[in-house]
Every structure is written in C-alpha cells, then in structure tokens.
Amino acid sequence: MLTTIQINALKPREKPYKVADGKGLYILVNPNGSLLWRVKFRFHGIEKKMALGRYPDVGLKEARQKRDEAREQLEGGVDPLAARILAKIEAEAAARTTFRVVTDEFIEKMEREGKAPATLKKMRWFRDELQPSIGHRPIAEISAHELLKALKRFERKEHFESAIRARSFSGRVFRYAVATLRAQHNPADILRGALITPKVKHHAALLEPAKVGELLRAIDGYGGKIETRIALQLAPHVYLRPGELRKAEWSEIDFDAAVWRVPAERTKMRKPHAVPLSTQVVTLLRELRAMGNLGSYLFPANSTFLKPICENTLNVALRRLGFTRDEMTSHGFRSIASTLLNESGLWHPDAIERSLAHRERDSVRAAYHRGAHWEERVRMAQWWSDYLCKLRDGAEIIRPKFGT
C-alpha cells in the first residue's frame, strides 16, 4: 500500500505509468507530472475504470474512501461509474431547471392555452417579484421555509393580497414542475394559512336607487371627452367588465341584431359573451359611431386610435364628477346591475348571472343553461335601460317583488 511520502517521491517518465495502492485503487503518473487517482473494477464481467480526482487535491485517505464507496455500490449491484454519470446529468439538469426557467416555460404554456394578456402580465409581475429570492434557485431544491421567506417580503410592505396571490401563483408553477418531473413536491401547498388574510374589499358602488339616479345625472353632465362620457353612459346599461368595455371594437357590434358579441379572448372566463342591446344603448352606439373616429376601437386613446383608452380613464372621470373611490368605481356598475336586478324580483337569477357572464361552477348546469334565458335577457336588457332612465329622471324606485 502506498504512503504519502512515496506518492510525493513519484517522478514522471516518458510514458504514463501506474502505481497500485490496493483493492483496485492506483495512481496514474503522467509525463507532465500530474498524479491522477483511478479505481478499476468489474461489473457484469466487464472491466471499467473510474477517475477519483487529482493528487494532492484528493489525498490518499480520501481516495481510499471513494474507492470503498465504489466497492459498496458494486456489492449492492450498482455500477458506480454509471451512477456517477447519472448523478452528474441530474445535477446539471437541476442547475438549469431554476424557478425562473420553469416559470417562463409555465407562462409560455398559459399563453399558448389562450390566457388573457392581463393574466399573463400579472404572472410575469409575480415572476419578477420572486426572482431576487428564489428565481435563481433549482426548483427541486426550494424548501417551504425558503418560499415563505420570499412571500414575507410582500407582507413586510403590507401587500397582503399580493402575498396570497404570489403563493397561489408559485404553487401553480411548482405543480407544473412536479407534473414535468422536475420537482418532487409543492412547498406552496404546505404554506396554506401561513400568510395574513386581508379584509375583503368589494368594488365600490352606489346601490341605493336614488343615489344611482344622481350618478346617472352626473354622467350625462360630464364635460370631458365625448367618448369618455358615452363610455360612462353605456357602462350601467351593459354592465360589462371594465376591460371588456374599454377594449370594445366595432366588429363586435351587430346593429341589425341589436347584439354586442364580446370574443372569448377578451372575457375573464375565456368564453364568448353576447349582450342584448336596448334601444337606449343602440342610440348611444350610433352617436359614438357618427363621430367617425379612425381605427377599430369604440373608445380610442387620446394619443393614438390604434390603442383603446387606458384602464384608469373611467375611474378618473368618476373622480372628476366628484365620486370618491370608496363611493364608485368603473367595476361598480356591475354591482349596481346585479343588486337592483335581483332586488326587482322580476328576473330569473340564472338570467342575471348569464348577463353578468359569471362562471357556472356546476359543469352540467352550465351546459344546460348555455343557450337558456336569451329571450328573457333581451326583455331584461330593455326593462333595465328603461328603469335606469326613470332613475336618472328622478322617478320610480324599485320595490322588491320576490313573490312574482
């Protein structure tokens, strides 16, 4: 068996030569003077050699330890050389499979599946926010403690809702990693209930009929851009989501059929949504059309007709009219419609839900009602517009007719 003194005394020759230590371990002396540890073994009758490192980086004691580990693998029926190659491949793959890499791939998948641009934008925002903490880390190595520390950064800024949404988003990324065999577990699942739950804030809206009348009168007197005034006038009648309204295109409006067809890619539920148009809405749309704005958008931006108005335009207009964010928001028009239509007791709840384009949780029920209530919705649209006009003019307050 070799000693350290003997190894240090080895001199290079014209050709490489071996000096044995024992049990397959030897040191290879190269002409350039390098000393390399090797171990030879037989696996299924085939002789193999495995490098153990360079001397003196790997000392005699460590080389013997590595040899013994290889022999233990052999006794267990494992090829130590193949095991090392596989471990190296897995380590390299893990190093390349960082949270950022998997997240980018997941977002690309969501984009291919038709998720809304706004949804993809939020995903990228969460990805960028998590990048400094865990973006560079191999996703399979991220622990629940590490993820929790990253999420607590949101809480320290009192962004409690963002913290919860970031946990949910990271959970979806981890589930994707598990499904694609790049992680063994989802640490986000363990953290359910670990974050502060913020108090739920509903979209501000004026729900008293008399107050709604005041709002409608104020909108009619809006002195800003005409397109903005018409958008505000349309909002309570069609009660679309703000993004669906402001990004509306003329190709969606069928004047002959009196229908507004919102394409699936612009709806929250990723399903096409048809809105029956009352005579009041058609009149407003014809007024808007007569303005002759260029481009495809009903409500083009100030700077270019190639883009719609920004998401804050209607809320800013409501502030100019004197309504605070705690009183009324552009999303609040949907709350007004939902509340007062239900309180009227005149319409089937499913017809109201369909008009609001809410998701039907029961898939069987959703399939059954897909084409249902259209005629009722047409009647309801005209009744609702007539009722709004009466509120605007200061007359007729809804009295619930739940027995009807």
LUMBATOR-451683 format. One record per residue: y, x, z of N, C-alpha, C in turn; residue in three letters. Coordinates in steps of 0.001 Angstrom, whole numbers, padded with zeros to 6 digits, always signed. Layout:
% LUMBATOR-451683
YXZYXZYXZALA/...
***
This chain:
% LUMBATOR-451683
-001200+000839+000000+000000+000000+000000+001245+000870+000000MET/+002262+000402-000657+003491+001170-000787+004317+001154+000490LEU/+005174+002157+000606+006172+002204+001676+007540+002312+001021THR/+008591+002031+001766+009948+002114+001229+010268+003538+000787THR/+009776+004517+001535+010033+005920+001185+009404+006249-000159ILE/+008178+005749-000372+007502+006016-001640+008248+005359-002815GLN/+008712+004154-002596+009428+003451-003669+010705+004184-004028ILE/+011440+004665-003017+012691+005373-003270+012456+006701-003985ASN/+011247+007223-003866+010935+008516-004484+010446+008372-005924ALA/+010245+007169-006392+009743+006965-007760+010776+007437-008782LEU/+010298+008136-009804+011167+008672-010848+010799+008057-012196LYS/+011787+007822-013073+011496+007246-014385+010765+008236-015289PRO/+009996+007741-016220+009294+008549-017216+009699+008055-018603ARG/+009116+008671-019615+009443+008289-020985+008992+006856-021274GLU/+007913+006437-020652+007400+005088-020841+007324+004367-019497LYS/+007422+003033-019524+007293+002282-018272+005917+002519-017656PRO/+005878+002496-016315+004582+002622-015650+004592+001766-014385TYR/+003384+001428-013916+003232+000548-012771+002746+001329-011557LYS/+003202+000855-010391+002710+001400-009127+002276+000200-008277VAL/+000988+000125-007985+000433-001032-007277+000737-000988-005795ALA/+000905-002212-005246+001055-002344-003797-000206-002970-003212ASP/-000643-004093-003780-001859-004746-003303-001831-006233-003550GLY/-003018-006812-003737-003170-008249-003962-002361-008728-005173LYS/-002344-007896-006215-001675-008264-007456-000224-007851-007540GLY/+000363-007413-006437+001769-007019-006436+001906-005580-006893LEU/+002847-005323-007786+003126-003953-008213+004604-003850-008555TYR/+005062-002602-008683+006443-002349-009078+006424-001650-010420ILE/+007253-002153-011344+007321-001596-012688+008518-000649-012753LEU/+008244+000608-013105+009292+001627-013201+009645+001811-014674VAL/+010870+001486-015050+011316+001581-016443+011973+002924-016731ASN/+012006+003335-018002+012634+004621-018358+014100+004715-017959PRO/+014783+003574-017871+016196+003612-017471+016383+003707-015960ASN/+015273+003759-015219+015337+003919-013778+015260+002625-012986GLY/+015269+001442-013660+015194+000171-012940+013801-000035-012372SER/+013748-000632-011187+012488-000908-010490+012340-002418-010363LEU/+011304-002974-010984+011135-004426-011049+009826-004840-010402LEU/+009898-005804-009512+008699-006338-008861+007986-007323-009791TRP/+006685-007196-009842+005856-008111-010616+004614-008451-009796ARG/+004070-009648-010057+002790-010014-009466+001917-010588-010587VAL/+000669-010111-010636-000237-010647-011647-001305-011492-010951LYS/-001733-012529-011677-002719-013444-011120-003479-014107-012270PHE/-004553-014781-011933-005317-015520-012936-005274-017001-012592ARG/-005010-017788-013626-005007-019239-013457-005881-019827-014552PHE/-006979-020497-014117-007980-021011-015065-008488-019910-015992HIS/-008655-018709-015416-009230-017597-016157-008259-016833-017019GLY/-007013-017276-017062-006026-016594-017896-005130-015739-017015ILE/-004989-014454-017362-004138-013552-016579-002678-013801-016912GLU/-001861-013907-015874-000428-014119-016048+000341-013149-015161LYS/+001593-012939-015523+002477-012077-014739+003767-012838-014428LYS/+004266-012613-013212+005485-013308-012793+006452-012322-012155MET/+007708-012349-012594+008740-011469-012037+009159-011972-010664ALA/+009380-011039-009742+009790-011382-008378+011171-010836-008019LEU/+011811-010139-008965+013137-009617-008692+013227-008115-008864GLY/+014432-007605-008673+014711-006183-008861+014833-005480-007501ARG/+014252-004304-007411+014397-003484-006209+015686-002676-006369TYR/+016562-002538-005371+016363-002914-003965+016920-004297-003600PRO/+017379-005077-004620+017883-006426-004300+016813-007228-003580ASP/+015583-007071-004029+014436-007667-003352+013650-006529-002722VAL/+013652-006480-001391+012970-005397-000693+011460-005560-000692GLY/+010788-004579-000136+009328-004572-000106+008783-005765+000681LEU/+009370-006040+001827+008896-007152+002657+009067-008494+001938LYS/+010211-008678+001297+010470-009936+000594+009555-010086-000610GLU/+009300-008984-001310+008409-009039-002475+007005-009473-002056ALA/+006527-008941-000923+005200-009319-000430+005172-010795-000003ARG/+006279-011249+000569+006358-012655+000974+006277-013566-000251GLN/+007000-013219-001323+006956-014006-002552+005568-013986-003171LYS/+004901-012814-003090+003530-012730-003605+002612-013665-002839ARG/+002757-013680-001513+001902-014536-000688+002159-016015-000975ASP/+003412-016372-001220+003737-017766-001562+003078-018161-002881GLU/+003078-017222-003854+002437-017496-005137+000933-017676-004965ALA/+000333-016883-004100-001111-016984-003866-001457-018308-003178ARG/-000579-018778-002295-000797-020079-001653-000754-021209-002682GLU/+000151-021090-003635+000208-022099-004699-001072-022092-005524GLN/-001563-020885-005808-002814-020769-006573-003962-021432-005840LEU/-004018-021217-004533-005089-021825-003738-004991-023341-003737GLU/-003777-023843-003925-003577-025296-003989-003730-025851-005395GLY/-004141-025012-006323-004357-025452-007696-003098-025547-008523GLY/-002036-024842-008089-000756-024877-008797-000486-023536-009450VAL/-000076-023568-010701+000321-022358-011412+001717-021979-010936ASP/+001886-020900-010186+003202-020545-009644+004243-020257-010723PRO/+003805-019700-011851+004750-019408-012921+005265-020699-013553LEU/+004347-021640-013815+004747-022930-014381+005626-023696-013405ALA/+005276-023611-012097+006072-024298-011080+007488-023740-011032ALA/+007623-022428-011173+008948-021805-011150+009768-022232-012363ARG/+009130-022248-013542+009850-022647-014759+010335-024090-014639ILE/+009454-024968-014111+009817-026373-013946+010963-026525-012947LEU/+010892-025774-011842+011955-025842-010832+013282-025378-011411ALA/+013230-024356-012255+014450-023847-012880+015052-024890-013816LYS/+014176-025543-014598+014648-026580-015519+015287-027731-014750ILE/+014622-028146-013652+015147-029248-012848+016473-028882-012200GLU/+016585-027616-011733+017831-027175-011104+018970-027149-012115ALA/+018665-026663-013327+019692-026623-014363+020114-028035-014760GLU/+019126-028931-014856+019434-030317-015212+020284-030973-014131ALA/+019943-030695-012860+020702-031270-011745+022135-030767-011742ALA/+022302-029467-012078+023644-028898-012098+024489-029523-013199ALA/+023844-029889-014302+024570-030509-015404+024768-032004-015175ARG/+023926-032598-014344+023992-034039-014097+024866-034301-012875THR/+026133-034056-013022+027069-034293-011929+027450-035774-011885THR/+028088-036170-010798+028556-037555-010661+029488-037907-011818PHE/+030344-036970-012202+031290-037213-013300+030552-037437-014617ARG/+029555-036595-014899+028817-036718-016155+028111-038068-016236VAL/+027426-038448-015152+026700-039715-015140+027679-040888-015217VAL/+028818-040768-014535+029820-041832-014564+030366-042038-015970THR/+030669-040936-016658+031161-041040-018034+030134-041737-018920ASP/+028876-041381-018722+027803-041999-019514+027682-043488-019192GLU/+027811-043829-017907+027722-045234-017485+028871-046044-018077PHE/+030082-045497-018043+031242-046195-018590+031085-046389-020098ILE/+030559-045371-020770+030317-045496-022210+029308-046619-022487GLU/+028290-046712-021646+027305-047788-021782+027970-049150-021607LYS/+028829-049270-020593+029527-050528-020357+030431-050890-021539MET/+031043-049879-022135+031910-050126-023289+031094-050635-024473GLU/+029927-050039-024686+029047-050472-025778+028528-051889-025541ARG/+028417-052281-024273+027933-053620-023944+029039-054664-023982GLU/+030257-054225-024338+031331-055178-024570+032190-055520-023384GLY/+032232-054655-022360+033099-054932-021221+034565-054900-021652LYS/+035362-055679-020965+036779-055806-021312+037504-054479-021113ALA/+038517-054191-021942+039301-052958-021781+039871-052801-020377PRO/+040301-053919-019784+040856-053842-018425+039793-053402-017428ALA/+038569-053889-017605+037464-053492-016720+037156-052024-016881THR/+037119-051551-018121+036839-050139-018384+037951-049259-017818LEU/+039181-049743-017902+040309-048985-017357+040169-048813-015851LYS/+039737-049882-015154+039532-049799-013709+038406-048830-013377LYS/+037326-048861-014169+036215-047944-013936+036672-046492-014056MET/+037466-046202-015075+037949-044828-015268+038879-044422-014126ARG/+039637-045402-013611+040525-045086-012490+039712-044695-011254TRP/+038664-045462-010956+037813-045128-009810+037113-043786-010032PHE/+036672-043545-011260+036042-042253-011566+036996-041100-011263ARG/+038246-041219-011696+039223-040153-011481+039573-040003-010002ASP/+039606-041125-009272+039919-041063-007847+038794-040384-007051GLU/+037557-040559-007482+036410-039966-006786+036129-038532-007247LEU/+036739-038128-008350+036479-036806-008921+036696-035649-007935GLN/+037839-035586-007232+038044-034433-006348+036993-034301-005248PRO/+036434-035417-004814+035481-035384-003694+034052-035139-004152SER/+033578-035914-005120+032163-035830-005494+031935-035689-006993ILE/+032993-035663-007780+032825-035606-009228+032057-034407-009712GLY/+032236-033269-009054+031589-032021-009482+030189-031851-008919HIS/+029775-032740-008029+028501-032576-007324+027339-033162-008129ARG/+026159-032471-008125+024973-033068-008739+024701-034418-008095PRO/+024552-035450-008889+024478-036808-008349+023277-036992-007433ILE/+022190-036268-007692+020987-036411-006869+021159-035807-005481ALA/+022181-034966-005309+022380-034280-004029+023438-034946-003153GLU/+024119-035951-003671+025200-036584-002902+024594-037468-001816ILE/+024977-037221-000586+024454-037984+000548+025373-039151+000886SER/+024873-040049+001715+025690-041178+002158+026897-040685+002950ALA/+026710-039624+003756+027827-039068+004527+028927-038557+003590HIS/+028505-037902+002513+029465-037341+001575+030232-038442+000844GLU/+029517-039469+000436+030169-040588-000245+031115-041319+000699LEU/+030695-041518+001946+031540-042197+002925+032843-041431+003135LEU/+032750-040117+003202+033943-039288+003371+034899-039490+002197LYS/+034339-039599+000986+035176-039817-000193+035846-041190-000139ALA/+035120-042201+000320+035674-043556+000391+036717-043687+001495LEU/+036554-042919+002557+037512-042978+003667+038893-042494+003235LYS/+038964-041732+002152+040269-041293+001641+041121-042507+001258ARG/+040487-043542+000731+041217-044762+000391+041723-045448+001658PHE/+040841-045504+002662+041217-046189+003900+042373-045490+004613GLU/+042409-044175+004556+043497-043448+005219+044854-043805+004608ARG/+044835-044237+003351+046068-044677+002696+046257-046192+002857LYS/+045361-046814+003649+045367-048261+003879+045099-049049+002597GLU/+044389-048427+001671+043954-049105+000452+042537-049636+000686HIS/+042451-050632+001549+041134-051115+001989+040351-051800+000865PHE/+041053-052586+000061+040381-053263-001054+039866-052240-002062GLU/+040658-051207-002317+040226-050160-003253+039003-049423-002729SER/+038942-049216-001422+037785-048535-000829+036510-049337-001072ALA/+036601-050647-000857+035429-051509-001062+035025-051540-002526ILE/+036005-051618-003408+035703-051648-004837+035147-050304-005312ARG/+035635-049216-004724+035122-047892-005087+033669-047744-004648ALA/+033327-048291-003479+031926-048256-003039+031048-049051-004000ARG/+031534-050213-004403+030777-051046-005331+030594-050341-006668SER/+031672-049725-007163+031590-049029-008451+030647-047830-008376PHE/+030786-047030-007321+029904-045863-007187+028454-046309-007053SER/+028236-047458-006392+026879-047982-006264+026265-048293-007617GLY/+027075-048830-008523+026575-049123-009868+026232-047836-010610ARG/+027032-046794-010404+026751-045501-011045+025462-044901-010493VAL/+025292-044966-009156+024070-044424-008555+022832-045205-009007PHE/+022953-046527-009108+021819-047324-009583+021448-046935-011007ARG/+022471-046645-011825+022210-046203-013197+021522-044836-013188TYR/+021949-043970-012272+021323-042649-012172+019858-042761-011762ALA/+019568-043668-010834+018188-043890-010407+017364-044441-011569VAL/+017938-045382-012298+017222-046002-013415+016945-045015-014543ALA/+017805-043997-014677+017618-042996-015729+016986-041714-015185THR/+016368-041822-013996+015553-040751-013403+016353-039490-013091LEU/+017604-039670-012673+018412-038514-012292+018822-038544-010832ARG/+018335-039525-010115+018564-039606-008666+017414-040402-008063ALA/+017186-040169-006773+016075-040823-006085+016526-042026-005266GLN/+017800-042064-004901+018274-043144-004048+019735-043445-004330HIS/+020203-044566-003790+021581-045006-003966+022276-044986-002606ASN/+023043-043939-002306+023701-043855-000992+024728-044946-000750PRO/+025249-045553-001814+026249-046611-001640+025650-047835-000963ALA/+024362-048080-001174+023718-049234-000541+023709-049105+000981ASP/+023547-047882+001451+023497-047641+002896+024847-047943+003550ILE/+025914-047839+002757+027268-047963+003310+027806-049388+003308LEU/+026958-050360+003026+027405-051755+003100+027834-052068+004548ARG/+029032-052559+004702+029532-052887+006031+030198-051728+006740GLY/+030217-050539+006115+030804-049369+006778+032316-049296+006609ALA/+032852-050051+005659+034278-049973+005365+035019-051183+005926LEU/+036317-051008+006141+037156-052084+006664+037285-053186+005627ILE/+037022-054417+006024+037163-055554+005129+038578-056107+005254THR/+039366-056046+004169+040747-056534+004257+040798-058051+004293PRO/+041890-058556+004805+042094-060002+004822+042277-060486+003390LYS/+041571-061538+003032+041620-062049+001667+043001-062622+001377VAL/+043563-062203+000240+044859-062719-000188+044659-063519-001466LYS/+045018-064784-001422+044893-065620-002600+046158-065501-003449HIS/+046005-065774-004739+047160-065735-005621+048171-066792-005176HIS/+049408-066354-004984+050440-067269-004512+050690-068372-005542ALA/+050836-069590-005046+051102-070724-005933+051745-071838-005141ALA/+052581-072611-005831+053199-073791-005232+052270-074972-005467LEU/+051702-075513-004405+050675-076540-004557+051164-077935-004209LEU/+052383-078064-003706+052950-079379-003447+053544-079926-004741GLU/+053174-081143-005151+053671-081700-006416+055190-081621-006563PRO/+055919-081920-005500+057381-081874-005588+057867-080463-005886ALA/+057214-079461-005246+057570-078061-005479+057227-077646-006906LYS/+056098-078170-007406+055712-077874-008784+056783-078398-009742VAL/+057309-079591-009458+058386-080145-010277+059598-079234-010293GLY/+059959-078692-009120+061091-077760-009036+060823-076515-009881GLU/+059592-076023-009822+059210-074846-010602+059362-075126-012097LEU/+058879-076274-012552+058941-076603-013975+060385-076755-014454LEU/+061225-077331-013631+062637-077466-013997+063305-076089-014080ARG/+062925-075201-013150+063494-073847-013167+063055-073106-014430ALA/+061802-073280-014822+061294-072602-016029+062029-073095-017264ILE/+062262-074407-017349+062980-074946-018504+064382-074352-018618ASP/+064951-073950-017481+066299-073385-017496+066331-071871-017569GLY/+065175-071254-017830+065117-069780-017890+066032-069260-018998TYR/+066896-068313-018660+067890-067827-019613+067551-066504-020256GLY/+066334-066012-020070+065950-064736-020670+065412-064909-022077GLY/+064525-064023-022464+063936-064046-023800+063230-065377-024047LYS/+063424-065943-025230+062869-067267-025530+061348-067255-025463ILE/+060721-066182-025979+059261-066098-025961+058723-066122-024530GLU/+059442-065480-023622+059029-065469-022222+059151-066863-021615THR/+060225-067559-021972+060403-068932-021479+059268-069829-021960ARG/+058911-069706-023224+057836-070544-023764+056496-070176-023126ILE/+056274-068886-022862+055029-068468-022194+054938-069103-020812ALA/+056068-069131-020094+056092-069761-018768+055888-071270-018869LEU/+056434-071876-019939+056266-073323-020115+054812-073669-020468GLN/+054162-072801-021248+052774-073043-021633+051810-072833-020469LEU/+052108-071863-019615+051173-071443-018563+050647-072600-017711ALA/+051483-073499-017198+050941-074585-016370+050136-075610-017164PRO/+050383-075743-018454+049675-076734-019265+048271-076260-019658HIS/+048136-074965-019996+046837-074461-020481+046077-073714-019394VAL/+046774-073321-018316+046233-072581-017172+045157-071551-017553TYR/+045484-070729-018559+044645-069579-018904+044916-068450-017914LEU/+044036-067485-017875+044302-066292-017077+045474-065545-017713ARG/+046289-064858-016899+047489-064199-017436+047212-063293-018632PRO/+046114-062511-018565+045792-061620-019678+045419-062373-020936GLY/+044761-063517-020776+044376-064333-021928+045600-064954-022586GLU/+046589-065272-021765+047810-065882-022286+048688-064855-022991LEU/+048972-063755-022325+049940-062805-022884+049402-062071-024119ARG/+048071-061954-024241+047486-061271-025404+047076-062232-026512LYS/+047478-063495-026399+047080-064508-027375+047551-064136-028784ALA/+046703-064445-029774+047029-064199-031179+047012-065516-031943GLU/+047786-065557-033016+047919-066793-033782+046602-067223-034410TRP/+045712-066280-034674+044422-066626-035267+043579-067498-034332SER/+043936-067541-033040+043184-068331-032068+043628-069797-032037GLU/+044773-070075-032616+045340-071425-032538+044953-072245-033769ILE/+044296-073359-033539+043950-074286-034609+044815-075535-034436ASP/+045926-075598-035187+046852-076713-035043+046218-078027-035490PHE/+045410-077979-036546+044805-079208-037071+043854-079837-036054ASP/+043027-078983-035413+042065-079495-034430+042661-079576-033034ALA/+043872-079049-032863+044529-079002-031548+043639-078303-030526ALA/+043193-077088-030893+042325-076291-030023+042804-074845-030020VAL/+042775-074269-028847+043062-072835-028674+041723-072179-028333TRP/+041236-071312-029219+039937-070664-029027+040134-069212-028625ARG/+039884-068919-027358+040017-067558-026830+038701-066821-027084VAL/+038723-065688-027804+037477-064979-028113+036851-064360-026863PRO/+035547-064153-026926+034794-063660-025767+035318-062335-025243ALA/+035748-061447-026148+036171-060117-025698+037437-060137-024863GLU/+038151-061267-024848+039376-061345-024042+039227-062227-022819ARG/+038046-062730-022570+037849-063569-021386+037166-062771-020287THR/+037411-063167-019076+036831-062472-017924+035313-062563-017928LYS/+034785-063712-018341+033341-063936-018315+032650-063462-019584MET/+033422-062890-020526+032869-062370-021780+032188-063461-022587ARG/+032721-064681-022499+032230-065805-023292+033427-066487-023941LYS/+033284-066963-025180+034418-067650-025824+034822-068894-025035PRO/+036110-069161-025032+036627-070294-024246+037544-071126-025125HIS/+037251-072415-025230+038069-073322-026035+038956-074165-025129ALA/+040217-074282-025512+041193-075047-024721+041745-076190-025570VAL/+041498-077441-025184+042097-078563-025923+043602-078574-025693PRO/+044368-078838-026753+045821-078758-026668+046447-080153-026652LEU/+047288-080356-025675+048034-081614-025594+049160-081598-026620SER/+049778-082754-026820+050890-082815-027775+052055-081951-027309THR/+052261-081863-025985+053343-081022-025458+053101-079551-025776GLN/+051849-079121-025647+051512-077718-025922+051673-077422-027409VAL/+051205-078337-028262+051356-078139-029708+052829-078018-030074VAL/+053672-078832-029465+055115-078775-029735+055686-077411-029359THR/+055306-076906-028181+055774-075587-027752+055284-074491-028687LEU/+054042-074588-029126+053482-073576-030028+054185-073608-031386LEU/+054508-074805-031862+055221-074898-033143+056635-074319-033011ARG/+057253-074533-031863+058585-073934-031626+058489-072412-031644GLU/+057448-071913-031020+057245-070458-030986+056958-069920-032383LEU/+056146-070650-033131+055780-070218-034483+056999-070190-035393ARG/+057886-071142-035200+059078-071250-036048+060032-070073-035869ALA/+059870-069315-034782+060747-068167-034561+060476-067060-035565MET/+059288-067083-036188+058981-066149-037262+058791-064712-036841GLY/+058319-064484-035604+058065-063107-035159+056971-062467-036007ASN/+057148-061191-036294+056142-060453-037059+054924-060159-036174LEU/+053833-059846-036823+052644-059464-036071+051759-060644-035730GLY/+050671-060339-035063+049648-061350-034773+049806-061986-033396SER/+050624-061382-032519+050729-061867-031146+051730-063014-031001TYR/+051372-063984-030150+052304-065067-029846+053505-064529-029089LEU/+053234-063566-028206+054273-063032-027331+054361-061521-027507PHE/+055023-061057-028581+055107-059607-028832+056004-058909-027814PRO/+055738-057629-027627+056546-056828-026708+057949-056636-027261ALA/+058866-056244-026396+060248-056031-026825+060371-054879-027811ASN/+059571-053823-027568+059717-052598-028352+058968-052631-029676SER/+057885-053394-029751+057081-053437-030974+056295-054737-031045THR/+056186-055276-032264+055412-056507-032441+053915-056202-032539PHE/+053555-054915-032501+052149-054520-032593+051437-054616-031249LEU/+052205-054857-030181+051623-054989-028848+052147-056264-028181LYS/+051359-056839-027253+051842-058026-026545+052744-057629-025387PRO/+053362-058618-024773+054174-058358-023586+053305-057730-022499ILE/+053940-056985-021606+053175-056297-020561+052750-057284-019476CYS/+051839-056831-018628+051233-057718-017636+052222-058189-016569GLU/+053349-057518-016419+054301-057900-015374+055422-058812-015880ASN/+055452-059066-017189+056581-059812-017760+056772-061176-017106THR/+055707-061950-016998+055842-063300-016449+056171-063279-014962LEU/+055582-062335-014219+055905-062244-012792+057363-061844-012584ASN/+057850-060930-013421+059261-060532-013322+060163-061732-013629VAL/+059768-062530-014621+060565-063716-014958+060591-064702-013798ALA/+059460-064871-013118+059418-065766-011949+060324-065253-010838LEU/+060405-063945-010678+061303-063389-009653+062762-063668-010036ARG/+063071-063552-011331+064441-063828-011791+064818-065284-011532ARG/+063780-066149-011555+064031-067566-011289+064145-067852-009796LEU/+063929-066836-008975+064104-066997-007533+062837-067238-006747GLY/+061672-067136-007376+060398-067351-006677+059820-065998-006259PHE/+059589-065823-004972+059054-064563-004464+057571-064452-004796THR/+057024-063246-004630+055598-063036-004921+054705-063780-003932ARG/+055261-064143-002781+054484-064934-001817+054523-066427-002144ASP/+055414-066815-003052+055524-068225-003435+054786-068529-004733GLU/+054924-067645-005737+054371-067963-007046+054104-066698-007853MET/+052954-066665-008528+052609-065586-009455+052130-066215-010760THR/+052018-065410-011785+051569-065933-013078+050145-066479-012982SER/+049333-065925-012090+047972-066423-011897+047979-067737-011112HIS/+049070-067993-010418+049156-069190-009585+049133-070488-010366GLY/+049461-070440-011675+049408-071667-012477+047988-072233-012527PHE/+047000-071355-012468+045609-071802-012451+045294-072502-011135ARG/+045836-071976-010045+045615-072602-008742+046256-073982-008684SER/+047442-074101-009292+048106-075399-009325+047230-076420-010044ILE/+046741-076042-011223+045918-076957-012012+044637-077316-011276ALA/+043964-076314-010724+042705-076560-010028+042908-077508-008851SER/+043946-077247-008062+044192-078054-006863+044567-079495-007213THR/+045552-079661-008082+046054-081011-008359+045094-081833-009217LEU/+044382-081196-010123+043397-081940-010917+042261-082435-010025LEU/+041818-081600-009093+040763-082025-008172+041268-083106-007223ASN/+042510-082969-006778+043063-083955-005857+043275-085308-006534GLU/+043417-085318-007831+043637-086589-008525+042426-087503-008416SER/+041239-086923-008311+040022-087714-008235+039680-088416-009533GLY/+040359-088067-010623+040165-088747-011902+039152-088043-012805LEU/+038864-086792-012493+038095-085994-013446+036872-085382-012773TRP/+035821-085241-013573+034580-084660-013075+034828-083186-012706HIS/+034370-082747-011530+034580-081345-011128+034093-080345-012165PRO/+032986-080666-012846+032480-079740-013863+033447-079615-015035ASP/+034117-080709-015384+035099-080663-016476+036262-079757-016093ALA/+036672-079844-014835+037766-078988-014351+037334-077528-014354ILE/+036124-077263-013871+035623-075887-013834+035496-075312-015234GLU/+035023-076123-016180+034915-075656-017556+036300-075347-018132ARG/+037275-076179-017801+038637-075941-018284+039205-074638-017743SER/+038805-074291-016510+039267-073048-015885+038434-071848-016319LEU/+037372-072099-017108+036484-071028-017594+035872-070254-016443ALA/+035474-070991-015397+034793-070354-014285+033323-070147-014621HIS/+032737-069120-014030+031330-068827-014256+030457-069851-013548ARG/+029452-070351-014239+028456-071235-013628+027323-070363-013102GLU/+027145-070334-011775+026156-069452-011172+024719-069869-011486ARG/+024506-071157-011634+023171-071660-011958+022999-071580-013472ASP/+022119-070688-013968+021970-070474-015405+021469-071721-016115SER/+020573-072474-015465+020066-073703-016077+021189-074719-016198VAL/+021973-074845-015127+023097-075783-015124+024128-075360-016173ARG/+024343-074040-016289+025313-073541-017260+024891-073894-018680ALA/+023601-073737-018991+023103-074062-020325+023250-075550-020604ALA/+022989-076356-019579+023054-077812-019743+024478-078270-020015TYR/+025448-077614-019340+026836-078070-019426+027649-077313-020469HIS/+026985-076459-021243+027735-075625-022178+028614-076453-023108ARG/+028074-077528-023653+028862-078343-024562+029321-079640-023943GLY/+029062-079797-022648+029386-081059-021990+030862-081142-021623ALA/+031326-082381-021406+032665-082664-020884+033791-082366-021863HIS/+033489-082066-023136+034587-081728-024044+035531-082922-024226TRP/+034971-084079-024485+035829-085250-024688+036643-085550-023438GLU/+036018-085385-022274+036754-085598-021025+037844-084558-020865GLU/+037556-083324-021263+038547-082254-021151+039737-082517-022069ARG/+039474-083102-023244+040564-083430-024169+041477-084473-023520VAL/+040877-085513-022937+041675-086539-022268+042409-085953-021070ARG/+041721-085091-020337+042318-084486-019149+043511-083601-019525MET/+043399-082867-020633+044494-081992-021058+045758-082797-021327ALA/+045608-083954-022001+046782-084767-022297+047329-085428-021025GLN/+046409-085916-020177+046861-086514-018914+047607-085483-018076TRP/+047085-084244-018021+047694-083195-017206+049094-082853-017720TRP/+049241-082726-019024+050569-082424-019575+051546-083561-019297SER/+051072-084799-019450+051941-085952-019146+052351-085944-017678ASP/+051403-085610-016819+051693-085581-015379+052688-084479-015038TYR/+052532-083308-015670+053488-082216-015432+054897-082622-015870LEU/+054981-083331-016974+056295-083783-017438+056936-084744-016435CYS/+056123-085598-015823+056636-086533-014820+057094-085779-013575LYS/+056324-084758-013185+056753-083946-012044+058062-083227-012361LEU/+058157-082690-013571+059384-081992-013969+060590-082925-013935ARG/+060345-084179-014322+061445-085159-014340+061689-085788-012974ASP/+060906-085366-011972+061121-085843-010613+060480-087162-010306GLY/+059369-087486-010961+058715-088776-010726+057228-088587-010514ALA/+056576-089645-010019+055128-089780-009823+054474-088570-009164GLU/+054083-088789-007940+053327-087793-007189+051878-088248-007110ILE/+050959-087321-007292+049535-087685-007249+049153-088220-005888ILE/+048450-089344-005893+047811-089851-004675+046314-089775-004929ARG/+045574-089042-004105+044136-088865-004342+043421-090180-004555PRO/+042520-090209-005558+041711-091391-005869+040235-090987-005843LYS/+039810-090473-004702+038465-089933-004637+037396-090993-004834PHE/+037743-092252-004651+036748-093312-004844+036563-093691-006293GLY/+037428-093151-007171+037362-093540-008572+036146-092932-009236THR/
***
